[in-house]
């Protein structure tokens, strides 16, 4: 079980890149600041300097999230390293 339940935005970006490289079958579901949870898990397509593109197969669409720092929580649909499936992980807000 992962003891680390909070990550920085930089850690999240690194995690997304690792999942994409090593386990592209793993999908992510996230919650943005001030919003409810996305209803479906999405596969990571690629990451940018500050954001990412995700594939939502359930709704047949490509989702561009321009700023990863707008994510406040996420969960994975499968275990990856110390991250368990269906556990909510918090993102530590970045100071502006």
URCORWO-V829331 format. One line per field, one symbol per residue. phi: phi as a letter, one per 30 degrees, with the letter a starting at -180 (. if undefined). psi: psi as a letter, one per 30 degrees, with the letter a starting at -180 (. if undefined). A space follows every 50 residues. Layout:
BEGIN
phi=???
psi=???
END
This chain:
BEGIN
phi=.dddcbbdddddeddddddddcbdddcbbbbdeibddedbdbddcacceb bacbccddchbccccdbddddcaabcdbdbhdcddhcdcccddddc
psi=kkfjfklleeeeeeeeeeeeeeiffklkklklkgllkkflkkkkellaef alkljjeeghlkkjjfjfffkfllllflkjbgklkhkkkkkkkkk.
END
